[in-house]
């Protein structure tokens, strides 16, 4: 099989991974369980050294096994009639819909550092267990594989997400918050993202505090929730970077800058982590100012760093004391500053709409000139702001102008 290596250096999900793992407390437990398997490694060394994935492929035999047993699949026999996720079709779907393909890739992914189990990514299936055995063993390199847990298909119902407010509270039942697949989404990250926002807002409501609404230019979870509650979905929704119009602002290197203040304000981030984040971006700002004000051979260091072939380490007069995460943020900011500033201007242009609230009791029926389609969708979705109203399919800028006039008249009366 072909080895699939991870990124180097290791891209941690957490900005504080050493503390979150409580390494000192877990070292002895780790060694007691793994002294024979990894005798020379500490826990943190093992966590820092990624495990390899491998790519393999289905064969002609795989395709034949599936064709011979397609009538036994609930997805094809009619037992399950729901719409499956577009972006992770079953192996039956792949063989049936892409019959011209000679083979399909399968990624073998280790389940963890303390198990020999492998997840076979790319062969999700609802075929009977005995057929799955034959199917798996027809794949290159899996001839002797043992299935620990067979694949299965599910059909779940969902709530139309346009029946939710942006804080994920249901419109028809006060104090009921929904998150995850029930809102029409597909995927673990999507479910987790909604779960934390719904949990935060349920807690805030119990404390009589204002809801937390993450905007589209603040985080991908803001794009996810706004798409769901504003546009709805007619198939399992998956979050893609392409869905975010401001994705250049939503980078992994600045996630702490965007979200740490919010997390600290609602009480989810310890003060020491918040202060550490603020110190990091104070260092970034200072270094950016230094690069703008320091010249070398007629150019500022910022101008030199902006060149495609230049890196921070190759600059004259670099600050060797800066942490790697500060250097990375500085370099990205300098190299993409033109594009970033353009997106910031676009965000500012629409902020006036997102900051203009629409009362829950607002009567769209009384607005003369509002199209029937717009009136129906606005009355159903009940947008919280003009910005959300503008993003509803079928609502035009002309409709927004009429709503603005009505809002202004209501405020003056």
C-alpha positions in Angstrom: 0.0 0.0 0.0 1.0 3.6 -0.4 1.9 5.4 2.9 0.0 8.6 3.6 2.1 10.8 5.9 0.7 13.6 8.2 1.6 17.3 8.2 4.9 18.4 9.7 5.2 20.1 12.1 2.2 18.4 13.8 -0.8 20.8 13.6 -2.5 20.5 17.0 -6.2 21.3 17.3 -5.6 23.0 20.6 -3.5 26.0 21.2 -2.7 24.7 24.7 -2.3 21.0 24.1 0.5 20.4 26.7 -1.8 21.5 29.5 -4.9 19.8 28.2 -3.2 16.4 28.1 -2.0 16.8 31.8 1.1 15.1 30.7 2.7 14.8 34.1 -0.3 12.9 35.5 -0.6 10.6 32.6 3.0 9.6 32.0 3.0 6.8 34.5 -0.3 5.4 33.3 1.0 5.6 29.7 4.2 3.7 30.5 2.4 1.0 32.5 0.2 0.2 29.5 2.7 0.7 26.7 6.2 -0.1 28.1 6.5 -3.1 25.8 5.1 -1.4 22.7 6.9 2.0 23.0 9.7 1.4 25.5 11.8 4.5 24.6 9.0 7.1 24.1 7.3 9.4 26.5 3.5 10.1 26.1 4.1 13.6 24.6 6.7 12.2 22.2 4.2 9.6 21.1 1.5 12.1 20.7 3.8 14.3 18.7 4.8 11.5 16.4 1.9 10.9 14.0 0.7 7.5 12.9 0.7 6.7 9.2 -2.4 6.1 7.1 -2.3 4.0 4.0 -4.1 4.1 0.7 -5.3 1.0 -1.1 -7.9 0.3 -3.8 -10.9 -1.9 -4.6 -10.6 -4.5 -7.3 -12.8 -6.0 -10.0 -13.7 -8.7 -7.5 -15.0 -6.0 -5.1 -17.2 -4.6 -7.8 -18.6 -8.0 -8.7 -19.4 -8.9 -5.1 -21.4 -5.7 -4.8 -23.2 -6.1 -8.1 -24.1 -9.7 -7.2 -25.6 -8.6 -3.8 -27.0 -5.1 -4.6 -30.6 -6.3 -4.0 -29.6 -7.0 -0.3 -28.7 -3.4 0.4 -31.4 -1.5 2.2 -30.4 1.6 0.2 -31.3 -0.1 -3.0 -34.1 -2.5 -2.0 -36.2 0.4 -0.9 -36.2 -0.3 2.8 -34.4 3.1 3.3 -35.7 6.0 1.2 -34.0 9.0 2.8 -31.4 11.1 1.0 -27.9 10.0 1.8 -25.0 12.4 2.3 -23.7 13.6 -1.1 -20.1 13.8 -0.1 -19.5 10.3 1.5 -21.5 7.9 -0.6 -21.6 4.2 0.2 -19.4 1.7 -1.7 -22.6 0.4 -3.3 -23.3 3.9 -4.6 -19.8 4.3 -6.0 -20.0 1.0 -7.9 -23.5 1.7 -9.2 -23.2 5.4 -10.1 -19.6 5.3 -11.3 -19.6 2.0 -13.2 -16.9 3.3 -15.6 -14.3 3.5 -12.7 -12.0 0.5 -12.6 -11.2 1.0 -8.9 -12.0 3.2 -5.9 -9.6 4.4 -3.2 -9.8 3.2 0.4 -7.9 5.0 3.1 -6.9 2.8 6.1 -6.7 5.0 9.2 -5.4 3.8 12.6 -8.1 4.3 15.3 -5.6 5.4 17.9 -2.2 4.9 19.5 -3.3 2.2 21.9 -5.3 -0.1 19.5 -4.6 -2.2 16.4 -8.0 -1.4 15.0 -8.1 0.3 11.5 -10.9 2.4 10.1 -11.5 1.7 6.4 -12.5 5.1 5.0 -14.3 4.8 1.7 -16.3 1.6 2.0 -19.3 2.5 4.1 -21.9 -0.1 3.4 -25.2 -1.5 4.4 -24.7 -5.0 2.9 -25.2 -8.1 5.1 -22.2 -9.1 7.3 -21.2 -12.1 5.2 -21.1 -10.0 2.1 -19.1 -7.4 3.9 -16.5 -10.1 4.8 -16.2 -11.0 1.1 -16.1 -7.4 0.1 -13.3 -6.3 2.5 -11.1 -9.3 1.6 -11.3 -8.4 -2.1 -9.5 -5.2 -1.4 -5.7 -5.1 -2.0 -3.8 -5.7 1.2 -7.0 -6.7 3.2 -7.1 -10.3 2.1 -6.8 -11.5 5.7 -8.6 -8.6 7.4 -11.0 -9.3 10.3 -14.1 -7.1 10.7 -14.5 -6.0 14.3 -17.7 -4.0 13.7 -19.6 -4.3 10.5 -20.9 -1.3 8.6 -24.6 -0.4 8.8 -27.0 2.1 7.3 -29.3 4.5 9.2 -32.3 6.6 8.3 -33.0 9.5 10.6 -35.6 12.2 10.7 -34.7 15.8 11.1 -36.2 19.2 12.0 -36.3 21.8 9.3 -33.5 24.1 10.5 -35.4 27.2 9.4 -37.6 26.5 12.4 -34.7 27.5 14.6 -33.4 30.9 15.8 -29.7 31.7 15.2 -29.0 30.7 18.9 -30.4 27.2 17.9 -33.5 27.6 20.1 -36.7 26.3 18.5 -39.2 28.9 17.4 -42.3 26.8 18.4 -41.0 25.7 21.8 -39.3 28.2 24.0 -36.2 26.9 26.0 -35.7 23.9 23.6 -32.4 24.0 21.9 -31.4 21.5 19.1 -28.0 20.5 17.8 -26.5 18.0 15.4 -28.0 15.6 12.9 -31.5 16.5 14.0 -30.9 19.9 12.4 -30.2 18.3 9.0 -26.3 18.1 9.2 -23.9 15.3 8.4 -20.5 14.9 10.2 -19.0 14.9 13.6 -17.5 18.4 13.4 -20.8 19.9 12.4 -22.5 18.2 15.3 -19.9 19.2 17.8 -19.9 22.8 16.6 -23.7 23.1 17.0 -23.6 21.3 20.3 -21.3 23.8 22.0 -23.2 26.8 20.6 -26.6 25.3 21.7 -25.1 24.4 25.1 -23.7 27.9 25.6 -27.0 29.5 24.6 -29.1 27.2 26.8 -26.8 28.2 29.8 -27.0 31.9 28.9 -30.8 31.8 28.7 -30.9 30.1 32.1 -28.8 33.0 33.4 -31.0 35.6 31.7 -28.0 36.7 29.6 -28.1 37.7 25.9 -27.7 34.9 23.4 -24.3 34.2 21.7 -24.6 34.6 17.9 -21.4 33.8 16.1 -21.3 35.8 12.8 -20.2 34.5 9.4 -17.0 36.6 9.5 -16.1 35.3 13.0 -16.0 31.5 12.5 -17.1 28.6 10.4 -19.7 27.7 13.0 -21.2 31.1 12.2 -21.5 30.2 8.5 -22.8 26.7 9.4 -25.6 27.9 11.6 -26.5 30.9 9.5 -26.8 28.7 6.4 -29.1 26.3 8.3 -31.4 28.7 10.0 -31.6 31.1 7.0 -31.5 28.9 3.9 -32.5 25.5 5.3 -31.2 22.3 3.5 -32.8 19.6 1.3 -30.0 17.1 1.9 -27.5 16.3 4.8 -25.5 19.5 5.2 -21.7 19.3 5.3 -19.6 22.4 6.2 -17.0 23.3 3.5 -14.5 26.2 3.5 -16.0 27.2 0.1 -19.3 28.0 1.8 -17.6 30.9 3.7 -17.4 34.1 1.7 -14.8 35.5 4.2 -12.7 32.3 4.5 -9.4 34.2 4.2 -10.2 35.7 7.6 -11.2 32.3 9.1 -7.7 30.8 9.2 -6.6 28.1 11.7 -3.6 30.3 12.8 -5.9 33.1 14.0 -8.7 31.0 15.5 -7.5 31.9 19.0 -7.6 35.6 18.2 -11.1 35.4 16.8 -12.7 33.2 19.4 -10.7 33.4 22.7 -12.3 36.7 23.7 -15.8 35.2 23.1 -14.9 32.1 25.0 -13.5 34.1 27.9 -16.6 36.3 28.0 -19.0 33.4 28.3 -16.9 31.7 30.9 -15.4 28.8 29.0 -11.8 29.9 28.7 -9.5 30.3 31.8 -8.1 33.7 32.3 -4.5 32.4 31.9 -5.3 31.2 28.4 -7.0 34.4 27.5 -4.1 36.5 28.7 -1.7 34.2 26.8 -3.7 34.8 23.6 -3.7 38.5 24.1 0.1 38.5 24.8 0.6 36.6 21.5 -1.2 39.2 19.4 0.4 42.1 21.2 3.7 40.5 20.1 2.3 40.1 16.5 1.3 43.7 16.4 4.6 44.9 17.7 6.6 42.8 15.2 4.4 44.0 12.3 5.1 47.6 13.4 8.8 46.9 13.6 8.8 45.4 10.1 7.0 48.5 8.7 9.5 50.9 10.4 12.8 49.1 9.7 14.5 49.6 6.4 17.2 47.5 4.5 18.7 48.6 1.2 15.9 51.1 0.5 13.0 48.8 1.4 11.1 48.2 4.7 11.3 44.7 6.1 7.6 44.3 5.5 8.1 45.0 1.8 10.9 42.5 1.6 8.9 39.8 3.4 6.0 40.3 1.0 8.0 38.8 -1.8 6.9 35.3 -2.6 10.3 33.7 -2.2 11.1 35.4 1.1 10.5 33.8 4.5 10.7 35.5 8.0 13.8 33.4 8.8 15.7 34.8 5.8 15.0 38.4 6.7 17.7 40.7 7.9 17.3 41.8 11.5 14.9 39.1 12.6 13.8 38.7 16.2 15.0 35.2 17.2 13.1 35.4 20.5 9.7 35.3 18.9 7.7 32.0 19.3 7.0 30.1 16.1 3.2 30.8 16.3 3.9 34.5 16.3 6.3 34.3 13.4 3.7 32.3 11.4 1.0 34.8 12.0 3.2 37.7 11.1 4.3 36.1 7.9 0.7 35.2 6.8 -0.5 38.7 7.7 2.2 40.4 5.7 2.0 38.2 2.6 -1.8 38.3 2.4 -2.4 41.8 3.7 -4.0 43.1 0.5 -6.5 40.3 0.2 -7.2 40.4 4.0 -7.9 44.2 3.9 -10.2 43.7 0.9 -12.2 41.1 2.8 -12.4 43.3 5.9 -13.8 46.2 3.8 -16.5 43.8 2.4 -17.3 42.7 5.9 -17.6 46.3 7.1 -20.0 47.0 4.3 -22.5 44.4 5.4 -22.1 45.0 9.2 -24.7 47.7 9.2 -27.3 45.1 8.0 -26.2 42.5 10.6 -26.4 45.2 13.3 -29.9 46.3 12.4 -32.3 44.1 14.4 -35.8 43.1 13.3 -38.4 42.7 16.1 -40.0 39.2 16.5 -43.4 40.9 16.1 -42.5 42.6 12.8 -45.5 42.3 10.4 -44.3 41.7 6.8 -47.9 41.7 5.6 -48.2 45.4 6.1 -45.3 46.3 3.8 -46.7 47.5 0.5 -44.7 46.4 -2.5 -43.0 43.4 -0.9 -43.1 40.4 -3.2 -45.3 37.5 -2.2 -42.3 35.0 -2.2 -40.3 37.3 0.0 -43.2 38.0 2.3 -43.9 34.3 2.8 -40.2 33.4 3.4 -39.6 36.3 5.8 -42.7 35.4 7.8 -41.7 31.8 8.0 -38.0 32.3 8.9 -38.4 35.4 11.0 -34.9 36.8 10.5 -33.3 38.4 13.5 -31.4 41.1 11.5 -31.5 42.7 8.1 -28.3 40.9 7.2 -30.0 37.5 7.8 -33.0 38.7 5.8 -30.8 39.6 2.9 -29.3 36.1 2.9 -32.7 34.3 2.6 -33.1 32.9 -1.0 -35.7 34.8 -2.8 -35.3 38.0 -0.8 -33.8 40.8 -2.9 -32.0 44.1 -2.0 -35.2 45.9 -3.1 -37.2 43.9 -0.5 -34.6 44.9 2.1 -35.0 48.6 1.2 -38.7 48.3 1.8 -38.1 46.6 5.2 -35.6 49.3 6.2 -38.2 52.1 5.4 -40.8 50.3 7.5 -38.3 49.8 10.4 -37.4 53.5 10.3 -41.0 54.5 10.4 -41.7 52.2 13.3 -38.7 53.6 15.3 -39.9 57.2 14.7 -43.5 56.5 15.8 
